[in-house]
């Protein structure tokens, strides 16, 4: 399990993000503050989000490569 900060500040980014993570069989949790989100399209896209990836080490590495454009450092 690994948690990273992401920013999805446009509808296009949300769509690209969903397309990328839907390729993986591991689980994903997205939180905004202390609230777990039901759907990415219902979030406040102006704020950074916490993404938790629940998977094996090699799969997490692949996910991080795929979502690098959305990550906040």
BELLIN-V497983 format. One line per field, one symbol per residue. burial: # if it has 24 or more other C-alpha atoms within 12 Angstrom, else .. A space follows every 50 residues. Layout:
burial->???
//
This chain:
burial->...######....#..#...#..#...#####.......#..#.....## ###......#..##..#..#...
//
